[in-house]
Amino acid sequence: MNQAVLRLLDANVNRAREALRVIEDYARFVLDDGELCGQLKNLRHALTAATREFTAEAILHRDTPGDTGRENKTPAEMRRQNLAEVVTAAGKRLGEALRAIEEFLKIDSPSASAQVERIRYQFYTIEQTIARTFRPGARFDAVHLYVLITESICRQPWLQVAELALRGGADCLQLREKSLEAAELLLRARQLVELCRKHHALCIINDRPDIALLSGADGVHLGQHDLPAIEARKILGPRHLIGVSTHNLAQARQAQADGADYIGVGPCFPSGTKPRDFVAGLDWLDEIAKTVRIPAVAIAGITAANVDEVINSGLRRIAVTAAVAAADDPQAAAATLKTHLLSTREFSPQRTQRNAEAEKEMLGF
């Protein structure tokens, strides 16, 4: 094999392995994702196997002091703003290195080139999975009390109830109107967005990514039979929040893998607002709290009388409808629930301090 080609292959194999290690360590230490870690480790081993026939000889032709490109660096290359930039840059570096290896191996070893091509395409799929872990900031992290607004549940005008809920301490409101025509839904969404902005709260639209985008809402909440989170992300882009309702651990893990920013967990109790033929109960909340990285919100049938049961089960975020919207005094009802949620300074075990800080760093918060 040509000596210059051997030098080139040596440099790019090193570059590829170094980039893989950066990404693997992100999956291991930031995401705590054993499955993703294993996939990246397998890629490293596959790369070693594909390039084994020339690496021993190639290292003999390495000439680091004589490398004319060693000092060619741009200012941007020497600085990363956050974890997302570090991992993204490593991914692009990996793809470039693999392509260079693949192309130059075609001269002497087409079979090895084909192996590297397969590795490159395998990584493209993993890269997309990793991109979904770059959450749009930590905006949802401060949410404790999440109130769903449905006009038919409200005892007072719906927008008035929404404002009273915010005054009582609601951190996030969701507009949940299943039967409204699109024009009226968009009008109400814009009204609710304006109100939430006034109170520095988040505004989420149920089911409809298009309405969320047009109204300027912070995001959308999706059920198990709605548009998948992966598809909703294509509409909303990376800066909007996506929530997903989940009823078991498998669905929670899938929502996280699909790039959801938070999950609804339930139904915790029977609910008159949305009757179901099953109740997930509280037993699995502790497991959710310990195994799912993204924020989890307990939902369904929660009231001031049973909210402490939810808190004791491991979650300190709740979503309610009737407990606030159907109350005679929505502001007082919201304030009571918020007091329960903030009754101790200790936050949910669902998010370790290490993961919370890492997620904030991802986008420079």
Residue, then its C-alpha position, 0 to 999 in steps of 0.5 A: m500500500n502506498q506510504a502516503v495512503l497509509r499515513l492518511l488511513d492512520a490519521n483517519v482511523n485515529r480520528a474516528r476512534e477518538a470521535l467515537r470515544v467522545i460520543e460513547d462517553y456522552a452516552r455513558f456518563v451524561l445519558d446513562d444509556g447502556e444500550l446506546c453505549g453498547q451500540l457505539k462500542n460495537l462500532r469501535h470494535a467493527l472499525t478495528a476489525a475492518t482496518r486491522e489488515f493495515t493499521a500495524e503497518a500504517i503506524l510505522h509511517r506516522d509523522t506527527p511533527g511533519d504533518t503540515g495540517r497539524e497547526n491549521k485550526t480555526p477559532a471556532e474549532m478551539r471552543r465549544q459552548n456546551l455539551a451539544e456542540v461537543v457531541t455534534a462536532a465529534g459526530k461530524r468528525l467521525g462521519e468525515a473520517l469514516r468517509a475518508i477511510e472508505e474512499f482510500l481503502k477502495i484502492d487496495s481493499p474494496s471489501a474493507s471499504a465496504q465494511v467501513e461504509r456499513i459502519r458509517y451508515q450505522f452511525y448515521t442512525i445512532e447520530q439521529t438518536i443522539a440528536r434527540t437527547f439535546r433538549p431545548g434548554a431546561r425550561f420544563d425543569a421548574v414546572h411543578l403544577y401543570v393545569l389542563i384547561t378545558e372549557s366544559i370542565c370550568r365553572q367560570p369562563w375558561l380564560q378567567v380560570a386559566e388566569l386564576a390558576l396562574r395566580g395560584g401558582a400553576d407553572c404550565l397550562q395546557l389547552r385541551e379542547k378535543s372538539l373545537e374547529a381549527a380556527e377557534l382552537l387557534l384563536r384560543a391558543r393565542q389567547l392562552v399563550e398571551l396570558c401565559r407570557k404575562h405570568h411567565a408560565l409555559c403554554i402547551i397545546n394538546d394534540r396539535p403541533d400545527i396549532a402550537l407552532l402558529s400560536g407561538a406556544d411553548g410546545v405540544h402534548l401528544g397521546q399514544h395515538d397521536l402523531p409520534a414525537i419523532e414526527a412532531r419534532k419535524i414540524l416544531g423543530p428543536r426549540h419547542l417542547i414535546g410531551v407524551s402521555t405514557h401508561n407503562l415503563a415501556q412507553a415512557r422509555q420509548a417517549q424518551a428515546d423519541g426525543a420527548d422533553y417530558i412525559g405524562v405518567g398515569p392514570c394515577f387514579p380514576s378520573g371523571t374528566k377522562p374516564r378510562d377502562f384501566v388505572a396504572g396506579l402509583d406502584w410504577l411511579d418510583e421506577i419511572a422516577k429512578t429510570v427515566r431522565i426526562p421530567a415526568v408528570a403524574i396525571a389523572g384523578i389527582t386532588a389535594a386529598n391524594v397528592d401526597e400519595v403521588i409525592n411519596s411515590g416518587l414524583r413531584r410534578i402533577a397535572v390536573t384538570a378538575a382539581v383546579a378548573a372545576a373548583d369554586d376558587p381555582q386560585a386557592a385550589a392551585a395554591t393548595l396543590k402547589t404548597h403540597l408540591l413545594s412542602t420540602r426542598e428536596f426534589s424528585p429522585q427522578r433527576t440526579q443533580r449530575n443529569a440536571e446540570a448536564e442537561k442545562e449545559m447542553l444548550g448553554f443554560 
